[in-house]
Amino acid sequence: MKITDCSSFSYHGNQVMVNGISYEIGIPLDEKIMVVLYNGTDYPEITERLNDGTVRTVVDNKYQYAIDEWIEVKKSYTKKINNPLSDEEQISAIKKVINNYILSVVKKYNFSSTNSIGKYVGYDNAYRSRAESLGLWISEIWSFVDSKLLDYNNGNIVLPSLSSIVNSLPKYKG
């Protein structure tokens, strides 16, 4: 099976979800891959760690073979999680993936962390505009996520899946 045969695929840490089924993996997909988000698009969105330790997001087929190979042999390297995560654990996992996604974008613009953005706002400097636009984008993301979780807590919706939340996040337009 190839990733393009999956309706959804996500990976973070040692947790993988293929078509809505959670797996715990014993070996990583690839030592450079940190997060993979895929929901039936042309290519997965992948957060990778470069040799110099920086993090970036790639949307291409660079890791297609590694992911396809892992999916093909997943039964050898995984155990299906029989006990589904509690709602609190799912929410925690969603927030962790979103934090990693935000961090990958922030680092792409040469900020070391989301906290470092705050050092460049509120006064004239070369990084002010970028820092303020990233801060606004991060605020939009968490407002969106908080509204979804509030709807869930109020009983208005079922707990959204990781892929549905991630695919609905506001995109940073730079």
C-alpha positions in Angstrom: 0.0 0.0 0.0 1.2 3.5 -0.8 0.5 6.6 1.2 -1.6 7.8 -1.7 -3.9 4.8 -1.2 -4.6 6.0 2.4 -7.5 8.4 3.0 -5.5 9.8 5.9 -2.1 9.3 7.5 -0.4 11.1 10.4 2.8 10.5 12.3 4.2 12.1 15.4 6.7 10.5 17.9 5.9 6.9 18.1 2.2 7.3 17.2 1.0 6.7 13.7 -2.6 6.8 12.5 -3.5 5.2 9.1 -7.0 5.6 7.9 -8.2 6.3 11.4 -6.5 3.3 13.1 -3.8 4.1 15.6 -0.5 2.2 15.8 2.5 2.5 18.1 5.7 2.1 16.2 9.0 0.6 17.4 11.1 2.2 14.7 10.8 5.7 13.1 9.7 6.2 9.6 13.0 8.0 8.9 15.3 9.6 11.4 14.8 13.0 9.8 10.9 12.9 9.7 9.3 14.5 12.7 5.7 14.9 11.7 3.7 13.8 8.7 0.2 15.0 7.9 -1.7 13.6 4.9 -5.3 13.7 4.0 -5.8 12.5 0.5 -3.8 15.4 -1.2 -1.1 15.0 -3.8 1.8 14.8 -1.3 2.0 14.6 2.5 3.1 17.7 4.5 6.2 16.6 6.3 8.2 18.4 9.1 11.8 17.3 8.8 14.9 17.9 10.9 17.9 19.0 8.8 21.5 18.0 9.4 22.2 21.3 11.1 19.4 20.7 13.5 16.9 23.2 12.0 13.4 22.2 11.2 11.4 22.8 8.0 8.2 21.8 6.4 8.4 20.1 3.0 5.4 19.3 0.7 6.8 17.0 -1.9 7.6 13.4 -2.5 11.1 13.5 -0.9 10.1 10.8 1.7 7.5 9.1 -0.4 9.5 5.8 -0.6 10.3 5.7 3.2 6.6 6.3 4.1 5.3 3.8 1.5 7.8 1.2 2.6 6.8 1.7 6.2 3.1 1.4 5.4 3.8 -1.8 3.5 5.6 -3.5 6.4 3.7 -1.9 9.3 2.5 -5.2 10.7 6.0 -6.2 11.3 6.9 -3.0 13.2 3.8 -1.9 14.9 1.2 -3.0 17.4 -2.3 -1.8 17.0 -3.5 0.2 19.9 -6.5 -1.6 21.2 -7.5 0.9 23.8 -8.4 4.1 22.0 -7.0 7.3 23.5 -9.2 9.2 26.0 -10.6 12.5 24.8 -8.0 14.3 27.0 -5.2 12.3 25.4 -6.5 13.0 21.9 -6.7 16.7 22.7 -3.2 16.7 24.1 -2.0 14.9 20.9 -3.7 17.4 18.7 -2.1 20.3 20.6 1.3 18.7 20.4 1.1 18.2 16.6 -0.2 21.8 16.2 2.7 23.1 18.3 5.2 21.2 16.2 3.6 22.5 13.0 3.7 26.1 14.3 7.3 25.7 15.4 8.3 24.3 12.0 6.9 27.4 10.3 8.4 29.8 12.9 11.9 28.2 12.4 11.5 28.5 8.7 11.7 32.3 9.2 14.8 32.0 11.4 13.1 32.4 14.8 14.3 29.9 17.4 10.9 29.4 19.0 7.5 30.9 19.3 8.6 32.8 22.4 11.5 34.4 20.5 8.9 36.2 18.2 7.9 38.4 21.2 11.4 39.9 21.4 10.9 41.7 18.1 7.4 43.2 18.4 6.4 46.7 19.6 9.5 48.7 18.5 11.2 49.5 15.2 13.6 46.7 14.0 14.3 44.7 11.0 12.3 41.7 12.2 9.2 43.5 13.6 6.9 43.0 10.6 7.6 39.2 10.3 7.4 38.7 14.1 4.0 40.5 14.3 2.6 38.6 11.3 3.7 35.3 12.7 2.3 36.2 16.1 -1.1 37.1 14.5 -1.1 33.8 12.6 -0.4 31.8 15.7 -3.2 33.6 17.5 -5.5 32.8 14.6 -4.6 29.1 14.9 -5.2 28.9 18.6 -8.4 30.8 18.3 -9.6 28.3 15.7 -8.5 25.3 17.8 -10.0 26.7 21.0 -13.4 27.4 19.2 -13.4 23.8 18.0 -12.6 22.4 21.5 -15.2 24.7 23.0 -17.8 23.4 20.6 -16.8 19.9 21.6 -16.9 20.7 25.3 -20.4 22.2 24.9 -21.7 19.1 23.2 -22.2 20.8 19.8 -19.8 18.6 17.9 -18.0 15.3 18.3 -14.3 15.5 19.0 -12.7 16.5 15.6 -10.0 14.2 14.3 -6.4 15.4 14.1 -6.4 15.5 10.3 -9.7 17.5 10.2 -8.3 20.1 12.5 -4.9 20.3 10.9 -6.4 20.5 7.4 -8.6 23.4 8.5 -5.9 25.5 10.2 -5.2 29.0 8.9 -2.2 28.9 6.6 0.7 31.3 7.1 0.9 33.5 4.0 4.2 35.1 4.9 
